[in-house]
Amino acid sequence: MSSDGYRELVEPQVESAFASVLMERLRKALVTPVKALRWQYLPLLMVYFSYGALGVIGVAESFWVKSATSMSPADLAALAVWTTIPWTVKMVFGQLVDSVPLLGSRRRAYVFVGAGLIAAGLVTLAGAAGKWITVAGPEALYVFASLLIVIGVVLQDVVADAMSTEVVARVEADGTPRPKDEVRRDLGMVQVLGRLALSFGIFATAGVAGWLAKAYSYETVFWLGLAIPAISVTGAMLVRLESTEKKPIDWRILGGGLVFGLVVAGLGLGQVPYGQEIVFIISMAVIIAMLIRVTDAVSAEVRHKILFASIVIFAFRATPGTGEGYRWFTIDVLGFDEAFYGTLAQVGAGLSMLGIWLLSDTITRRPIAQTLFWLTLIGAVLSLPNVVLVYELHHWTERVLGFGARTIAMIDTTVESPFAQLSMIPMLTLIAIHAPEGRRATWFALMASLMNLALVAGSLQTKYLNQIFDVQRGQYDDLAGLIWIVLVLGLLIPLSALALFGRKVT
C-alpha cells in the first residue's frame, strides 16, 4: 500500500477517534456537576448565590462613589485593606459558629444575623445616596456601610463553608458508612457547586446591575438590593445538615481573635501611622499561630501538603491591582457608561460560570501548582488589552480593523472570565477533605483567613502603587506606567513562589 493510500485510510480513523475522545470529555465535563447536585445542597447554594447576587448594587456603587465622594484611587485602595480585614478574622466567626449556639442554633441564626448586617449597610448606602442620612458625610457613610456589608457577608460565608461539609452524607440510608472515596468526591463537588452558585449569582444580576444604575437613581438600586439578604435567609431556613457535636470554646482562638479585632479597630479609628501595615503583620502572626494550633490534629504529611499549597496560592492572590483609576479612565475617556459595565459584567459572569462548569472535573484532579502556573501566564496575557486601551490604540484598531474600545473590552472580558474563579477550588477541596468534625467552621475560616490576608497584601501594594503613580479624576498620564508594573508583578510574585515551592505541592 502506498503512503498516500495509508494516510487516506488511517487519518480519518485518527480524527474520528480524537473527536470521540473530545466529545466524551466535553460530555463528562457538562454532566459531572449535574450528577453531583443533590436536593439537599440547594438551600446551601442559595446562601452562596446571595453572596454573588450582591453584585446587583456594584455598578451603582462604583458610579455613585466617583460622582458623590472625594475619595481618590489610593483612598479606595486603602479602604479595600480595611474591608478585607474581616475576612482575615474569620476564625473568630468560625469559633462562634462551631461552639456558641445563638438562640439554640449554630448555623441558621448566624445566617440571619449576617443578613441583618447586610440589610443595615444597604439602608445606609440608600440614605447616603438619597441625602436623608446627614449625621456624617458621604465618605464616612460609605465606609460604615461597606464595613457592615462585609461583616455580614463574612459571617454568612463562614456558616456556608461549615455547612458545605455537613450537607454531604457520611452514611447510607441503612446507617452503614459510605465509601471514603465517594465522600471525598462529593465534598470536592460541593465546593465546585458553591463556586458555581456564587458565579450564577453574579451572572444573574450583572447585566441587571448596569441597567438599574442607568434607569433608576442610585438610592433606588440600594433599596432594591434588600432582596438579596432575604434569599440567604430562605436558604438557611430550608437547609438540612448532618448533625455534629458542639465543641467547647477554644479561648486561644476566640479570645485571641477578639483581642485582635479590638486592636484592628483601635488602629483604624485612631488613624495610627502605618496602621494597615501593622495590622497585616499582626494578622499574619495570629493566623499562623492559630493554624499551628488547629492543624495539630492532622498528620505531618497532610500539614506539609496544606502548608506548601497555602504558600503558592497566597502568592497567586497577593498580586496588586490597578485600582479604581482605570475604571475612571474608561468612564471619562472611553465613554463606558453604567449599561455597558453591566453588559461586561454579565458576559464575564456567564463565561466564568461556564469555565468552572466545564473545567471543574479537571481542576479537582490536577496538581495545584500546575493549575496556578497556567492561570498566572494566562492572566498576564489577558492584561494586554488594558494596555492597548490606556495607550488609546483603539483609535487605530477602529480605523484599520473596524473595531474600537468597547469591542476590545468585550473580547478581553470574554477570554479572561473563565479563569477568574478557578484558583481556589483545589485548595477548598483539600480543606474540605481534611476538615475535622466539630471544628469544620474554624478550620475553613482559618484557611480562608490566610487566603484573604493575601488580598490584603495585594490591596496594600495597590495603595502604594497608586501613591507612586498619581491617577486622579481626569488625570491619567501615569496610568500606563501603573498598568505595566501591575502586569510585571502579577507574573513575578506567583511564578517565584512556584519556582521555590511548586514541586512540594501535590
C-alpha positions as CSV (number, residue, x, y, z in Angstrom):
1,M,0.0,0.0,0.0
2,S,1.3,3.4,-0.9
3,S,2.0,6.1,1.7
4,D,-0.8,8.2,0.3
5,G,-3.2,5.3,0.5
6,Y,-2.2,4.6,4.1
7,R,-2.8,8.2,5.1
8,E,-6.2,8.2,3.4
9,L,-7.1,5.0,5.4
10,V,-5.6,5.9,8.8
11,E,-6.1,9.7,9.1
12,P,-9.9,9.7,9.1
13,Q,-9.8,7.0,11.8
14,V,-7.4,9.0,13.9
15,E,-9.5,12.2,13.5
16,S,-12.7,10.2,14.4
17,A,-11.1,8.7,17.5
18,F,-9.8,12.2,18.6
19,A,-13.3,13.7,18.0
20,S,-14.8,10.9,20.1
21,V,-12.4,11.4,22.9
22,L,-13.0,15.2,22.8
23,M,-16.8,14.8,22.8
24,E,-16.6,12.3,25.7
25,R,-14.6,14.7,27.8
26,L,-16.9,17.6,27.0
27,R,-19.9,15.4,27.9
28,K,-18.3,14.4,31.1
29,A,-17.4,18.0,32.0
30,L,-21.0,19.1,31.3
31,V,-22.7,16.2,33.2
32,T,-20.4,15.9,36.2
33,P,-21.7,19.0,38.2
34,V,-25.3,18.0,37.3
35,K,-24.8,14.4,38.5
36,A,-23.2,15.8,41.7
37,L,-26.1,18.0,42.5
38,R,-28.5,16.8,45.3
39,W,-31.7,18.4,46.5
40,Q,-30.2,18.8,50.0
41,Y,-27.5,21.0,48.6
42,L,-29.9,23.6,47.1
43,P,-30.6,25.6,50.3
44,L,-26.8,25.9,51.0
45,L,-26.3,27.0,47.4
46,M,-28.8,29.8,48.0
47,V,-26.5,31.3,50.6
48,Y,-23.6,31.2,48.1
49,F,-25.9,32.6,45.4
50,S,-26.9,35.6,47.5
51,Y,-23.2,36.4,48.1
52,G,-22.7,36.7,44.3
53,A,-26.0,38.4,43.7
54,L,-24.9,41.4,45.9
55,G,-23.3,42.5,42.7
56,V,-26.7,43.9,41.8
57,I,-25.6,47.1,43.5
58,G,-22.0,47.1,42.2
59,V,-22.3,49.4,39.2
60,A,-24.5,51.9,41.1
61,E,-21.9,51.8,44.0
62,S,-18.9,52.5,41.7
63,F,-20.6,55.3,39.8
64,W,-22.0,56.9,43.0
65,V,-18.6,56.8,44.7
66,K,-17.0,58.5,41.7
67,S,-19.7,61.2,41.5
68,A,-20.6,61.8,45.1
69,T,-17.4,61.4,47.1
70,S,-13.9,62.9,47.0
71,M,-12.1,59.6,47.6
72,S,-9.1,59.0,45.4
73,P,-8.0,55.7,43.9
74,A,-5.4,55.5,46.7
75,D,-8.1,56.2,49.3
76,L,-10.3,53.4,47.9
77,A,-7.4,51.0,47.8
78,A,-6.7,51.8,51.5
79,L,-10.4,51.2,52.2
80,A,-10.1,47.9,50.5
81,V,-7.5,46.9,53.0
82,W,-9.8,47.7,55.9
83,T,-12.8,45.9,54.3
84,T,-10.7,42.9,53.7
85,I,-9.7,42.7,57.4
86,P,-13.0,41.0,58.5
87,W,-12.1,38.2,56.0
88,T,-8.8,37.7,57.8
89,V,-10.5,37.2,61.2
90,K,-12.9,34.6,60.0
91,M,-11.6,32.3,62.7
92,V,-13.5,34.4,65.3
93,F,-16.7,33.8,63.5
94,G,-15.8,30.2,62.8
95,Q,-15.2,29.5,66.5
96,L,-18.5,31.2,67.4
97,V,-20.4,29.1,64.8
98,D,-18.7,25.9,66.0
99,S,-19.1,26.5,69.7
100,V,-21.6,29.1,70.7
101,P,-25.3,28.4,69.9
102,L,-27.3,31.6,69.1
103,L,-30.9,31.0,70.2
104,G,-30.2,27.3,70.1
105,S,-28.7,27.4,66.6
106,R,-25.0,27.1,65.5
107,R,-25.8,27.7,61.8
108,R,-29.2,29.3,60.8
109,A,-29.2,32.1,63.4
110,Y,-25.8,33.3,62.3
111,V,-27.0,33.5,58.7
112,F,-29.9,35.6,60.0
113,V,-27.5,38.0,61.8
114,G,-25.4,38.3,58.7
115,A,-28.4,39.1,56.6
116,G,-29.4,41.8,59.1
117,L,-26.0,43.5,58.9
118,I,-26.1,43.4,55.1
119,A,-29.5,45.0,55.1
120,A,-28.3,47.7,57.5
121,G,-25.4,48.5,55.2
122,L,-27.7,48.8,52.2
123,V,-30.1,51.1,54.0
124,T,-27.1,53.3,55.0
125,L,-26.0,53.5,51.3
126,A,-29.5,54.4,50.3
127,G,-29.6,57.1,52.9
128,A,-26.3,58.5,51.8
129,A,-27.3,58.5,48.1
130,G,-30.7,60.0,48.9
131,K,-29.1,62.5,51.3
132,W,-31.6,61.8,54.0
133,I,-28.9,60.4,56.4
134,T,-26.9,63.5,57.3
135,V,-25.1,62.5,60.5
136,A,-21.9,62.2,58.5
137,G,-20.5,63.0,55.1
138,P,-20.9,60.6,52.1
139,E,-17.3,59.3,52.5
140,A,-17.8,58.3,56.2
141,L,-21.2,56.8,55.5
142,Y,-19.8,54.8,52.6
143,V,-17.0,53.4,54.8
144,F,-19.5,52.5,57.5
145,A,-21.9,50.8,55.1
146,S,-19.1,48.9,53.4
147,L,-17.9,47.5,56.8
148,L,-21.4,46.5,57.8
149,I,-22.0,44.6,54.5
150,V,-18.6,43.0,54.5
151,I,-19.0,41.7,58.1
152,G,-22.5,40.4,57.3
153,V,-21.1,38.6,54.2
154,V,-18.2,37.1,56.1
155,L,-20.4,35.8,58.8
156,Q,-22.7,34.1,56.2
157,D,-19.7,32.8,54.3
158,V,-18.3,31.1,57.5
159,V,-21.6,29.4,58.1
160,A,-21.9,28.3,54.4
161,D,-18.3,26.9,54.4
162,A,-19.2,24.8,57.5
163,M,-22.5,23.7,56.1
164,S,-20.7,22.7,52.8
165,T,-19.1,19.8,54.7
166,E,-22.3,18.9,56.6
167,V,-24.7,18.6,53.6
168,V,-22.7,15.6,52.4
169,A,-24.0,12.3,53.9
170,R,-21.3,10.2,55.6
171,V,-23.7,7.1,55.9
172,E,-26.1,5.3,53.7
173,A,-29.8,5.2,54.3
174,D,-29.4,2.0,56.3
175,G,-26.8,3.6,58.6
176,T,-23.7,1.9,57.1
177,P,-20.7,4.2,56.4
178,R,-20.3,5.4,52.8
179,P,-17.0,4.6,51.0
180,K,-14.4,7.3,51.8
181,D,-13.6,7.9,48.1
182,E,-17.3,8.7,47.4
183,V,-17.5,11.1,50.4
184,R,-14.3,12.9,49.3
185,R,-15.5,13.2,45.8
186,D,-18.9,14.7,47.0
187,L,-17.1,17.1,49.3
188,G,-15.0,18.3,46.3
189,M,-18.0,18.7,44.1
190,V,-19.9,20.6,46.8
191,Q,-17.0,23.2,46.7
192,V,-17.4,23.3,42.9
193,L,-21.2,23.7,43.2
194,G,-20.7,26.5,45.7
195,R,-18.4,28.4,43.3
196,L,-21.0,27.8,40.5
197,A,-23.8,29.1,42.7
198,L,-21.7,32.2,43.6
199,S,-20.9,32.7,39.9
200,F,-24.6,32.2,38.9
201,G,-25.5,34.9,41.5
202,I,-23.1,37.3,39.8
203,F,-24.3,36.3,36.4
204,A,-28.0,36.7,37.3
205,T,-27.5,40.2,38.5
206,A,-24.6,41.6,36.5
207,G,-26.5,42.9,33.5
208,V,-29.4,44.0,35.6
209,A,-27.0,46.0,37.8
210,G,-25.9,48.1,34.8
211,W,-29.5,48.6,33.6
212,L,-30.8,49.5,37.1
213,A,-27.9,52.0,37.7
214,K,-28.7,53.8,34.4
215,A,-32.5,53.7,34.6
216,Y,-33.0,54.5,38.3
217,S,-31.5,56.6,41.0
218,Y,-28.6,55.1,42.9
219,E,-30.7,55.3,46.1
220,T,-33.4,53.1,44.5
221,V,-30.8,50.5,43.4
222,F,-29.6,50.2,47.0
223,W,-33.2,49.8,48.2
224,L,-33.7,47.0,45.7
225,G,-30.6,45.3,47.0
226,L,-32.5,44.4,50.1
227,A,-34.0,41.4,48.2
228,I,-30.6,39.7,48.3
229,P,-30.2,39.0,52.1
230,A,-33.8,37.6,52.0
231,I,-32.5,34.9,49.7
232,S,-29.8,33.7,52.1
233,V,-32.3,33.7,55.0
234,T,-34.6,31.5,53.0
235,G,-31.8,29.1,52.2
236,A,-30.8,28.9,55.8
237,M,-34.4,28.1,56.9
238,L,-34.6,25.2,54.4
239,V,-31.2,23.5,54.8
240,R,-30.8,20.1,56.4
241,L,-27.4,19.2,57.9
242,E,-25.6,16.2,59.2
243,S,-25.7,16.6,63.0
244,T,-22.4,17.5,64.6
245,E,-21.3,17.5,68.2
246,K,-20.8,21.0,69.7
247,K,-17.2,21.6,70.6
248,P,-16.1,23.6,73.7
249,I,-14.9,27.1,73.1
250,D,-11.2,27.3,72.3
251,W,-10.4,30.6,74.1
252,R,-7.0,30.7,72.5
253,I,-8.7,31.2,69.2
254,L,-11.8,33.1,70.1
255,G,-10.1,35.2,72.8
256,G,-7.1,35.9,70.6
257,G,-9.3,36.7,67.7
258,L,-11.4,39.1,69.7
259,V,-8.3,40.9,71.0
260,F,-7.0,41.1,67.5
261,G,-10.3,42.6,66.4
262,L,-10.1,45.3,69.1
263,V,-6.5,46.1,68.1
264,V,-7.6,46.5,64.5
265,A,-10.5,48.7,65.4
266,G,-8.2,50.9,67.6
267,L,-5.6,51.3,64.8
268,G,-8.3,52.2,62.3
269,L,-10.3,54.6,64.4
270,G,-7.1,56.2,65.8
271,Q,-5.6,56.6,62.3
272,V,-2.3,55.4,63.6
273,P,0.5,55.9,61.1
274,Y,1.2,52.7,59.1
275,G,-1.8,51.2,60.9
276,Q,-2.7,48.9,57.9
277,E,0.9,47.6,57.7
278,I,0.8,46.9,61.5
279,V,-2.5,45.1,61.1
280,F,-1.1,43.0,58.3
281,I,1.9,41.9,60.3
282,I,-0.2,41.1,63.4
283,S,-2.7,39.3,61.2
284,M,-0.1,37.1,59.7
285,A,1.4,36.2,63.1
286,V,-2.0,35.5,64.7
287,I,-3.3,33.4,61.8
288,I,-0.1,31.3,61.5
289,A,-0.2,30.7,65.3
290,M,-3.8,29.6,65.2
291,L,-3.2,27.4,62.2
292,I,-0.5,25.6,64.1
293,R,-2.9,25.1,66.9
294,V,-5.8,23.8,64.7
295,T,-3.7,21.5,62.5
296,D,-2.2,19.6,65.3
297,A,-5.0,17.0,64.8
298,V,-3.8,16.0,61.3
299,S,-0.7,14.1,60.2
300,A,2.6,15.7,59.4
301,E,2.2,14.7,55.7
302,V,-1.1,16.5,55.4
303,R,0.1,19.5,57.3
304,H,3.1,19.9,54.9
305,K,0.8,19.5,51.9
306,I,-1.5,22.2,53.1
307,L,1.4,24.4,54.1
308,F,3.0,24.5,50.6
309,A,-0.3,24.7,48.9
310,S,-1.1,27.7,51.0
311,I,2.1,29.4,50.2
312,V,1.7,29.2,46.4
313,I,-2.0,30.2,46.5
314,F,-1.1,33.1,48.8
315,A,1.4,34.4,46.3
316,F,-1.1,34.0,43.5
317,R,-3.7,36.0,45.3
318,A,-1.2,38.6,46.7
319,T,-0.7,40.4,43.5
320,P,-1.6,44.2,43.1
321,G,-4.4,45.6,41.0
322,T,-4.6,49.0,39.2
323,G,-7.3,50.4,41.5
324,E,-10.3,52.5,40.5
325,G,-8.2,54.8,38.4
326,Y,-8.5,52.5,35.4
327,R,-12.3,52.3,35.7
328,W,-12.5,56.1,35.9
329,F,-10.3,56.3,32.8
330,T,-12.8,54.1,30.9
331,I,-15.7,56.2,32.1
332,D,-14.1,59.7,31.4
333,V,-12.0,58.9,28.3
334,L,-13.5,55.9,26.7
335,G,-17.1,56.7,27.4
336,F,-18.1,53.5,29.1
337,D,-21.4,54.0,30.9
338,E,-23.4,52.1,33.5
339,A,-25.2,49.9,31.0
340,F,-22.0,48.9,29.2
341,Y,-20.4,48.0,32.5
342,G,-23.4,45.9,33.3
343,T,-23.1,44.1,29.9
344,L,-19.3,43.5,30.6
345,A,-20.2,42.0,34.0
346,Q,-23.0,39.9,32.5
347,V,-20.7,38.4,29.9
348,G,-17.9,37.9,32.3
349,A,-20.0,36.2,34.9
350,G,-21.6,33.9,32.4
351,L,-18.3,32.8,31.0
352,S,-16.8,32.4,34.5
353,M,-19.6,30.1,35.4
354,L,-19.2,28.2,32.2
355,G,-15.5,27.9,32.8
356,I,-16.0,26.5,36.3
357,W,-18.6,24.1,34.9
358,L,-16.5,22.7,32.1
359,L,-13.2,22.7,34.0
360,S,-14.4,21.6,37.4
361,D,-13.7,17.9,36.9
362,T,-10.2,18.6,35.5
363,I,-9.3,21.2,38.2
364,T,-10.2,19.0,41.1
365,R,-7.9,16.3,39.8
366,R,-4.9,18.4,38.7
367,P,-2.0,19.4,40.9
368,I,-2.4,22.9,42.5
369,A,1.0,24.1,41.2
370,Q,0.2,23.2,37.6
371,T,-3.2,24.9,37.8
372,L,-1.7,28.1,39.2
373,F,1.2,28.2,36.7
374,W,-1.2,28.2,33.8
375,L,-3.6,30.7,35.4
376,T,-0.7,33.1,36.0
377,L,0.5,33.0,32.4
378,I,-3.0,33.3,31.1
379,G,-3.7,36.3,33.4
380,A,-0.6,38.1,32.2
381,V,-1.5,37.7,28.5
382,L,-5.1,38.8,29.2
383,S,-3.9,42.0,30.8
384,L,-2.6,43.2,27.4
385,P,-5.9,44.6,26.1
386,N,-5.9,47.0,29.1
387,V,-2.5,48.3,27.8
388,V,-4.0,48.8,24.3
389,L,-6.8,50.8,25.7
390,V,-4.7,53.0,28.0
391,Y,-2.4,53.9,25.1
392,E,-5.7,54.6,23.1
393,L,-4.6,52.3,20.3
394,H,-8.3,51.5,19.9
395,H,-8.4,54.5,17.5
396,W,-6.0,52.6,15.2
397,T,-7.9,49.3,15.5
398,E,-11.2,51.1,14.8
399,R,-9.8,52.9,11.7
400,V,-7.8,49.9,10.3
401,L,-9.6,46.8,11.7
402,G,-13.1,48.1,12.2
403,F,-13.5,47.6,16.0
404,G,-12.9,50.0,18.9
405,A,-12.6,50.3,22.6
406,R,-15.9,48.6,23.6
407,T,-15.1,45.6,21.4
408,I,-11.6,45.3,22.8
409,A,-13.0,45.4,26.4
410,M,-15.7,42.9,25.5
411,I,-13.1,40.5,23.9
412,D,-10.9,40.8,27.0
413,T,-13.8,40.1,29.3
414,T,-14.9,37.1,27.2
415,V,-11.5,35.5,27.2
416,E,-10.4,36.3,30.8
417,S,-13.5,35.5,32.7
418,P,-13.5,31.7,32.8
419,F,-10.2,31.7,34.7
420,A,-11.1,34.1,37.5
421,Q,-12.7,31.7,39.9
422,L,-10.7,28.6,39.4
423,S,-7.7,29.1,41.6
424,M,-9.4,28.4,45.0
425,I,-11.2,25.1,44.0
426,P,-8.2,22.8,44.6
427,M,-7.5,24.4,48.0
428,L,-11.1,24.3,49.1
429,T,-11.3,20.6,48.1
430,L,-8.1,19.9,50.1
431,I,-9.5,21.7,53.2
432,A,-13.0,20.0,52.9
433,I,-11.4,16.5,52.8
434,H,-9.4,17.0,56.0
435,A,-11.7,19.3,58.0
436,P,-12.2,17.6,61.4
437,E,-15.7,17.0,62.6
438,G,-16.9,19.6,65.1
439,R,-14.2,22.1,64.0
440,R,-15.1,22.5,60.4
441,A,-16.1,26.1,60.5
442,T,-13.0,27.1,62.4
443,W,-10.8,25.0,60.0
444,F,-12.3,26.6,56.9
445,A,-12.3,30.1,58.5
446,L,-8.6,30.0,59.4
447,M,-7.5,28.8,55.9
448,A,-9.8,31.3,54.3
449,S,-8.4,34.0,56.6
450,L,-4.9,33.2,55.3
451,M,-6.0,33.3,51.7
452,N,-7.9,36.6,52.3
453,L,-4.8,38.0,54.0
454,A,-3.2,37.6,50.6
455,L,-5.8,40.0,49.3
456,V,-4.8,42.5,52.0
457,A,-1.2,42.2,50.7
458,G,-2.4,42.9,47.2
459,S,-4.5,45.9,48.3
460,L,-1.5,47.3,50.2
461,Q,0.5,47.1,47.0
462,T,-2.3,48.7,45.1
463,K,-2.3,51.6,47.5
464,Y,1.4,52.1,47.3
465,L,1.4,52.0,43.5
466,N,-1.5,54.5,43.4
467,Q,0.5,56.8,45.6
468,I,3.6,56.5,43.3
469,F,1.6,56.7,40.1
470,D,-0.8,59.6,40.8
471,V,-4.0,58.8,39.0
472,Q,-6.9,61.2,39.8
473,R,-10.3,62.1,38.2
474,G,-9.4,63.4,34.8
475,Q,-5.6,63.0,35.3
476,Y,-4.5,59.7,33.7
477,D,-0.9,60.5,32.5
478,D,0.6,57.9,35.0
479,L,-2.0,55.2,34.3
480,A,0.1,53.4,31.6
481,G,3.1,53.0,33.9
482,L,0.8,51.8,36.7
483,I,-0.7,49.1,34.4
484,W,2.8,47.9,33.3
485,I,4.1,47.5,36.8
486,V,0.9,45.7,37.9
487,L,1.3,43.3,34.9
488,V,5.0,42.5,35.8
489,L,4.3,42.0,39.5
490,G,1.4,39.8,38.6
491,L,3.8,37.5,36.8
492,L,6.8,37.7,39.1
493,I,5.1,37.1,42.5
494,P,3.3,33.8,41.8
495,L,6.0,32.4,39.5
496,S,8.7,33.0,42.2
497,A,6.6,31.1,44.7
498,L,6.0,28.3,42.3
499,A,9.7,28.1,41.5
500,L,10.5,27.8,45.2
501,F,7.7,25.5,46.4
502,G,5.9,24.2,43.4
503,R,7.5,20.8,43.5
504,K,6.4,20.3,47.0
505,V,2.7,20.9,46.2
506,T,0.9,17.7,45.1
